[in-house]
């Protein structure tokens, strides 16, 4: 592996532009090209970051010798471009969700394995420092037994997202984070979905998950709220953690009934205790994600988010959509 990694970003819309911005000034990385079907946009971003512009991934792989590409195109195109990258022996990050279907996602993972390259899926919330701190504290047993995990993710309707609905685009973040925090797979899913603004997919979700380890999960996700909300809470016998993704804050509301006699746990009941706000070293999650993946490529190690993680999150999203359409519980 060269000291300077030759990098390209394929798809420089809103998310891809952020990838290019970060990579353009990252040590040890040479952003050699950007790709976008919109030639004017490709040239504009290329000028901004002093790099080359292409309008097709085929031209990119033919002309450039690359170490890594980030695939930031619409979901329906993930499969084609990921297979191209694997075919050229190029490590890649594919934005979430991994693909438009589980079958295509598995083909992507298999192609990367056969090519002996490193791949990851862009589940960026894993790299939010408040989420990382929450994971450490839950894993250390600070909540005791975990009862419930709940996500609330809402924002105005994004007119540019046409190929998928709110479950695959937004809720997939929380489905991945829930697996990460609970360290448990989902046993069954029930959901109610609705289509209010989107022309072809759902834009509202309320979902219930039952985890194999016994916890209950709840998802409240929509594109119908005039303000942006990104919140996660975890309830256990010793209290409740709340994460604000946007401000990167982690707060703990203690169950005062367990303060003096831990061995009794919840048998003592529930009463208010201390409220603790933790000091979080804030950082841009996308930058942390890219730094982590680059290090995995350099070291030849397993990335934080694996292809399997991406497929599991997509499988859960598909189950949620199925439950919402059928109005029946879906067993995983």
Secondary structure, DSSP 4 states (H G I P E B T S, - for coil): --SSEEEEEE--SHHHHHHHHHHHT-TTEEEEEEE-SSHHHHHHHHHHTT-EEES-HHHHHHH---SEEEE-S-GGGHHHHHHHHHHTT-EEEEESSS-SSHHHHHHHHHHHHHHT--EEEE-GGGG-HHHHHHHHHHHTTTTSSEEEEEEEEE-S--TT--SS-HIIIIIHHHHHHHHHHH---EEEEEEEEE-SS-SSS--EEEEEEEETTS-EEEEEEES--SS-EEEEEEEETTEEEEEETTTTEEEEEEEGGGSS-TTTGGGG---EEEEEEPP-----HHHHHHHHHHHHHHHT---SS-HHHHHHHHHHHHHHHHHHHHTS-EE-
